[in-house]
Amino acid sequence: MRLMENCKALGLKFGTKTEKNGDCFFDAVYAQLNSPRLKACPSQCEIQEWTPKKLREDVVNHRYEKLK
């Protein structure tokens, strides 16, 4: 209940249910990044080309490079 209240206060909404496939975090982040509110921002155009899988790969690759 507290999570819903905090999200509502920030203007975030719960969308469709996320599959429990190990990518739920990236699905949720992608859903927020792909929201109409961010799509309207020209600086976010690259984000619109992401998928949850691509987002996960980019995060893993970024972390891997930082650990080298």
VEXGUFI-369772 format. One record per residue (C-alpha): residue number from 1; z, y, x; residue in three letters. Coordinates in Angstrom, 3 decimals. Layout:
# VEXGUFI-369772
+-----+----------+----------+----------+---------+
: num :       up :    north :     east : residuo :
+-----+----------+----------+----------+---------+
: NUM :        Z :        Y :        X :     ALA :
...
+-----+----------+----------+----------+---------+
END
This chain:
# VEXGUFI-369772
+-----+----------+----------+----------+---------+
: num :       up :    north :     east : residuo :
+-----+----------+----------+----------+---------+
:   1 :    0.000 :    0.000 :    0.000 :     MET :
:   2 :    0.842 :    2.408 :    2.829 :     ARG :
:   3 :   -2.533 :    1.779 :    4.473 :     LEU :
:   4 :   -4.337 :    2.730 :    1.258 :     MET :
:   5 :   -2.293 :    5.922 :    0.950 :     GLU :
:   6 :   -2.989 :    6.930 :    4.569 :     ASN :
:   7 :   -6.697 :    6.231 :    4.199 :     CYS :
:   8 :   -6.868 :    8.219 :    0.977 :     LYS :
:   9 :   -5.118 :   11.167 :    2.665 :     ALA :
:  10 :   -7.775 :   11.082 :    5.412 :     LEU :
:  11 :  -10.639 :   10.861 :    2.950 :     GLY :
:  12 :  -11.459 :    7.270 :    3.920 :     LEU :
:  13 :  -12.430 :    4.737 :    1.285 :     LYS :
:  14 :  -12.333 :    0.984 :    1.113 :     PHE :
:  15 :  -15.838 :   -0.327 :    0.582 :     GLY :
:  16 :  -16.910 :   -3.850 :   -0.054 :     THR :
:  17 :  -14.821 :   -6.741 :    1.138 :     LYS :
:  18 :  -15.303 :   -7.630 :    4.781 :     THR :
:  19 :  -16.096 :  -11.191 :    5.761 :     GLU :
:  20 :  -13.390 :  -12.941 :    7.778 :     LYS :
:  21 :  -15.805 :  -13.890 :   10.544 :     ASN :
:  22 :  -14.188 :  -12.335 :   13.615 :     GLY :
:  23 :  -16.236 :   -9.163 :   13.241 :     ASP :
:  24 :  -14.118 :   -7.594 :   10.494 :     CYS :
:  25 :  -12.919 :   -4.739 :   12.712 :     PHE :
:  26 :  -16.476 :   -3.876 :   13.764 :     PHE :
:  27 :  -17.731 :   -4.217 :   10.182 :     ASP :
:  28 :  -15.070 :   -1.740 :    9.062 :     ALA :
:  29 :  -15.814 :    0.716 :   11.883 :     VAL :
:  30 :  -19.549 :    0.447 :   11.194 :     TYR :
:  31 :  -18.981 :    1.121 :    7.494 :     ALA :
:  32 :  -17.113 :    4.330 :    8.316 :     GLN :
:  33 :  -19.640 :    5.422 :   10.957 :     LEU :
:  34 :  -22.467 :    4.744 :    8.530 :     ASN :
:  35 :  -20.882 :    6.716 :    5.694 :     SER :
:  36 :  -22.982 :    9.425 :    4.012 :     PRO :
:  37 :  -20.555 :   12.007 :    5.363 :     ARG :
:  38 :  -21.475 :   11.155 :    8.986 :     LEU :
:  39 :  -25.142 :   10.470 :    8.283 :     LYS :
:  40 :  -25.490 :   14.132 :    7.386 :     ALA :
:  41 :  -24.415 :   15.142 :   10.913 :     CYS :
:  42 :  -27.431 :   15.413 :   13.264 :     PRO :
:  43 :  -25.251 :   14.514 :   16.256 :     SER :
:  44 :  -24.595 :   11.094 :   14.731 :     GLN :
:  45 :  -28.231 :    9.969 :   14.410 :     CYS :
:  46 :  -27.855 :    7.275 :   17.090 :     GLU :
:  47 :  -24.950 :    5.701 :   15.215 :     ILE :
:  48 :  -27.164 :    5.038 :   12.201 :     GLN :
:  49 :  -29.165 :    2.540 :   14.256 :     GLU :
:  50 :  -26.097 :    0.427 :   15.025 :     TRP :
:  51 :  -25.106 :   -2.775 :   13.308 :     THR :
:  52 :  -21.641 :   -4.347 :   13.431 :     PRO :
:  53 :  -22.988 :   -6.865 :   15.964 :     LYS :
:  54 :  -24.530 :   -4.113 :   18.140 :     LYS :
:  55 :  -21.333 :   -2.071 :   17.934 :     LEU :
:  56 :  -19.303 :   -5.068 :   19.109 :     ARG :
:  57 :  -21.727 :   -5.740 :   21.988 :     GLU :
:  58 :  -21.609 :   -2.099 :   23.087 :     ASP :
:  59 :  -17.796 :   -2.043 :   23.059 :     VAL :
:  60 :  -17.576 :   -5.307 :   25.021 :     VAL :
:  61 :  -20.180 :   -4.139 :   27.548 :     ASN :
:  62 :  -18.408 :   -0.798 :   27.960 :     HIS :
:  63 :  -15.057 :   -2.507 :   28.564 :     ARG :
:  64 :  -16.653 :   -4.975 :   30.977 :     TYR :
:  65 :  -18.211 :   -2.142 :   33.005 :     GLU :
:  66 :  -14.880 :   -0.276 :   33.137 :     LYS :
:  67 :  -13.134 :   -3.375 :   34.543 :     LEU :
:  68 :  -15.596 :   -3.783 :   37.437 :     LYS :
+-----+----------+----------+----------+---------+
END
